[in-house]
Amino acid sequence: MSEVSEQSKSRKALALRSSWLVRWALEAPTRWLGRRSTIGQDVAGGADGLSYLRHLARGNRLRRRDAFSELSPESPPVLIIHGFLGTRGSMYILERRLVADGFVCVSFNLGTLNVRDIRRSAFLIHRKIERILAQTPSQKIDIIGHSMGGLIGLYYVKKLGGHARVRKLIMLGTPVRGTWAALAGVMTLGLWSTSSWQLLPRSRFLDELAQGPIPDGVEVSTIAAARDWVVPLQTTRMTGATAMTVPLGHSSLVVSEEVYRRVVNTLRPPHEDQLIDEPVATD
């Protein structure tokens, strides 16, 4: 009797293994080639990179219609700051999506290529914000900064009194702890680009920026890309900031629909029944 029971258990175990094997084989194409697969993410990242470069070539001449009369304290203007060697055009897709969703967006020409001292750029942003808020019923502004653009916004908030003006700061792939990729800028533009040196780990600028906590009243969020070789994931972490991670690359942060959903849900947190679907964070 025990021998029959053992045989029955063996058959059941074999059937379970067989069904698992069949399931594994059927799911293999999705697992290896699907949107969330390594190959799928690499393909999406390459397409995002091409899109980023195409819009980068737009330069700093963008037509924009400001609708400051439509602003409210719950929906302040959004300032978009591009990164090192970027242009306003590189943020075009992000800005276009925000405008389509009812946000009032503004950006600023930081030069043909954004390579000047980050402190100087932050001061220019300070003056820009004062001019913007003088034309609006809102006394607050939200900032989205990509890569070095996030450092410009953060310096403004922490060192130039921006905490009194900024409601939310979202940093996309921002090297809060520096990045060795900046060595490429040092070797090619080092004599003309102060910011190349400032982006290096343990630079005097970053040490200064790290001093002191995030000021009260400012909500800071970081969105980092797990496949970012320009600004590796660990260099984006900041005490006191809400951290999110996406399985993408550096340029995808301003192109990807997935990242955009996270940005919108941060700027305008919906009610639970209206929440825009987001993939589970990889943190």
DANORHU-V246047 format. One record per residue. N is the residue number from 0. PHI is phi in radians with two decimals (none if undefined). PSI is psi in degrees with one decimal (none if undefined). BURIAL is I if it has 24 or more other ideal C-beta (glycine too) atoms within 12 Angstrom, else O. Layout:
N	PHI	PSI	BURIAL
N	PHI	PSI	BURIAL
This chain:
0	none	-42.0	O
1	-1.15	-32.9	O
2	-1.15	-39.8	O
3	-1.12	-40.5	O
4	-1.11	-41.2	O
5	-1.13	-41.1	O
6	-1.11	-39.9	O
7	-1.09	-42.6	O
8	-1.11	-39.2	O
9	-1.12	-41.4	O
10	-1.13	-40.9	O
11	-1.12	-41.6	O
12	-1.12	-40.7	O
13	-1.13	-39.7	O
14	-1.13	-40.2	O
15	-1.12	-43.9	O
16	-1.11	-39.0	O
17	-1.15	-43.9	O
18	-1.15	-36.4	O
19	-1.12	-41.4	O
20	-1.13	-40.8	O
21	-1.12	-44.9	O
22	-1.06	-43.0	O
23	-1.07	-43.4	O
24	-1.16	-40.9	O
25	-1.18	-32.2	O
26	-1.53	-7.4	O
27	-1.00	-46.2	O
28	-1.01	-42.4	O
29	-1.17	-40.5	O
30	-1.15	-37.8	O
31	-1.61	-30.1	O
32	-2.13	-2.8	O
33	-1.24	177.4	O
34	-1.05	-35.2	O
35	-1.60	-0.4	O
36	-1.34	165.3	O
37	-1.03	-45.9	O
38	-1.14	-44.5	O
39	-1.06	-40.3	O
40	-1.18	-38.2	I
41	-1.13	-42.2	O
42	-1.12	-45.1	O
43	-1.08	-40.4	I
44	-1.11	-38.9	I
45	-1.14	-41.0	O
46	-1.14	-39.8	O
47	-1.12	-38.5	I
48	-1.10	-41.4	I
49	-1.14	-40.0	O
50	-1.13	-40.4	I
51	-1.06	-46.6	I
52	-1.13	-38.2	O
53	-1.09	-42.6	O
54	-1.41	-24.5	I
55	-1.01	-37.4	I
56	-1.19	-11.6	O
57	-1.13	-21.7	I
58	1.28	-151.3	O
59	-1.78	2.7	I
60	-1.64	95.8	O
61	-2.13	136.1	I
62	-1.49	131.6	O
63	-2.51	140.1	I
64	-1.91	111.5	O
65	-1.38	133.7	O
66	-2.10	61.2	O
67	-1.10	-23.2	O
68	-1.19	-17.7	O
69	-1.56	0.5	O
70	-1.39	156.5	I
71	-2.54	164.2	O
72	-1.00	-30.7	O
73	-1.38	-16.7	O
74	-2.39	73.8	I
75	-1.31	170.1	I
76	-1.12	156.3	I
77	-2.03	120.2	I
78	-1.67	126.8	I
79	-1.89	127.3	I
80	-2.10	122.0	I
81	-1.43	173.5	I
82	-1.75	-167.6	I
83	-1.04	131.9	I
84	1.08	16.7	I
85	-1.70	177.4	I
86	-2.39	170.7	I
87	-1.05	-32.4	I
88	-1.08	-29.7	I
89	-1.16	-18.6	I
90	-1.78	11.6	I
91	-1.05	-45.6	I
92	-1.12	-44.6	I
93	-1.07	-45.6	I
94	-1.12	-41.7	I
95	-1.08	-41.5	I
96	-1.15	-41.3	I
97	-1.10	-44.5	I
98	-1.09	-41.0	I
99	-1.10	-27.2	O
100	-1.64	11.4	O
101	1.65	5.8	O
102	-1.45	148.5	I
103	-1.71	114.0	I
104	-1.93	144.1	I
105	-2.34	151.6	I
106	-2.45	175.3	I
107	-2.47	138.9	I
108	-1.36	108.7	I
109	-1.72	22.5	I
110	1.87	164.3	O
111	-0.94	-43.8	O
112	-2.32	130.9	I
113	-1.35	88.3	I
114	-2.21	-0.3	I
115	-1.30	172.8	I
116	-0.91	131.4	I
117	-1.11	-34.4	I
118	-1.09	-41.8	I
119	-1.12	-42.7	I
120	-1.09	-39.6	I
121	-1.12	-37.2	I
122	-1.17	-39.7	O
123	-1.09	-39.1	I
124	-1.12	-40.2	I
125	-0.97	-47.8	I
126	-1.16	-38.8	O
127	-1.07	-44.7	I
128	-1.14	-40.1	I
129	-1.08	-39.7	O
130	-1.17	-39.9	O
131	-1.13	-49.9	I
132	-1.20	-22.6	I
133	-1.19	-18.7	O
134	-1.79	1.6	O
135	-2.15	158.0	I
136	-1.32	-13.0	O
137	-1.56	144.2	I
138	-1.86	9.8	O
139	-2.22	161.4	I
140	-2.52	150.7	I
141	-1.80	147.5	I
142	-2.19	134.2	I
143	-2.07	121.5	I
144	-2.15	129.9	I
145	-1.69	129.0	I
146	0.98	-120.4	I
147	-1.10	-24.7	I
148	-1.03	-32.0	I
149	-1.16	-37.1	I
150	-1.17	-36.7	I
151	-1.07	-47.5	I
152	-1.11	-41.1	I
153	-1.16	-39.6	I
154	-1.13	-40.5	I
155	-1.05	-44.1	I
156	-1.17	-44.1	I
157	-1.54	-29.2	I
158	-2.06	-16.6	I
159	-2.07	20.7	I
160	1.36	12.3	O
161	-1.16	-16.2	I
162	-1.08	-22.5	I
163	-1.40	-13.8	O
164	-1.99	-22.7	I
165	-1.74	128.4	I
166	-1.52	-50.6	I
167	-2.40	139.9	I
168	-2.14	120.6	I
169	-1.97	121.1	I
170	-1.91	122.4	I
171	-1.81	109.7	I
172	1.01	46.4	I
173	-1.68	125.6	I
174	-1.39	73.4	I
175	-1.03	-30.8	I
176	-1.81	10.8	I
177	1.53	164.1	I
178	-2.52	136.6	I
179	-1.27	-12.5	O
180	-1.10	-20.7	I
181	-1.16	-15.2	I
182	-1.04	-30.6	O
183	-1.10	-39.5	O
184	-1.21	-37.7	I
185	-1.09	-43.3	I
186	-1.26	-25.9	O
187	-1.83	-33.2	O
188	-2.21	11.7	O
189	-0.94	-34.4	O
190	-1.30	-23.6	O
191	-1.93	-15.0	O
192	-2.03	99.5	I
193	-1.12	-37.2	I
194	-1.14	-26.4	I
195	-1.01	-44.3	I
196	-1.23	-35.8	I
197	-1.20	-22.9	I
198	-1.44	-10.1	I
199	-1.26	144.1	I
200	-0.96	139.4	I
201	1.09	25.7	O
202	-1.20	158.3	I
203	-1.07	-35.9	O
204	-1.08	-48.5	I
205	-1.17	-35.5	I
206	-1.10	-40.5	O
207	-1.13	-43.9	O
208	-1.14	-31.3	I
209	-1.30	-16.7	I
210	-1.24	129.8	O
211	1.50	152.8	O
212	-1.38	173.3	O
213	-1.15	130.1	I
214	-1.05	147.6	O
215	-1.07	145.7	O
216	1.61	-7.5	O
217	-1.96	125.8	I
218	-1.65	114.3	I
219	-1.90	130.7	I
220	-2.23	145.0	I
221	-2.11	135.8	I
222	-2.08	115.7	I
223	-1.98	154.7	I
224	-1.84	124.4	I
225	-1.14	-24.2	I
226	-1.82	24.9	I
227	-1.54	110.5	I
228	-1.57	-15.2	O
229	-1.34	-48.1	I
230	-2.22	89.4	I
231	-0.99	150.7	I
232	-0.85	-47.4	I
233	-1.17	-19.3	O
234	-1.44	-5.6	I
235	-1.69	-9.4	I
236	-1.26	139.9	I
237	-2.55	129.4	I
238	-1.07	129.8	O
239	1.63	-6.6	O
240	-1.78	148.8	I
241	-1.39	122.6	I
242	-1.84	133.7	I
243	-2.26	150.4	I
244	-2.29	139.8	I
245	-2.20	149.1	I
246	-1.46	59.4	I
247	-2.32	-167.3	I
248	-1.97	-178.4	I
249	-1.09	-51.0	I
250	-1.23	-23.6	I
251	-1.13	-20.5	I
252	-1.11	-24.0	I
253	-1.90	6.6	I
254	-2.11	-35.6	I
255	-1.17	137.8	I
256	-1.17	-34.9	I
257	-1.07	-44.6	I
258	-1.16	-40.4	I
259	-1.03	-40.5	I
260	-1.06	-38.6	I
261	-1.19	-39.4	I
262	-1.09	-47.9	I
263	-1.10	-42.8	I
264	-1.18	-21.2	I
265	-1.42	-44.0	I
266	-1.20	-39.2	I
267	-2.35	76.2	I
268	-1.02	120.0	O
269	-1.44	166.2	O
270	-1.20	160.1	O
271	-0.97	-37.3	O
272	-1.37	-6.9	O
273	-2.01	5.0	O
274	-1.03	129.3	O
275	-1.24	128.2	O
276	-1.01	134.0	O
277	-2.26	144.3	I
278	-1.15	154.4	O
279	-1.12	133.9	O
280	-1.10	149.9	O
281	-1.63	5.0	O
282	-1.09	none	O
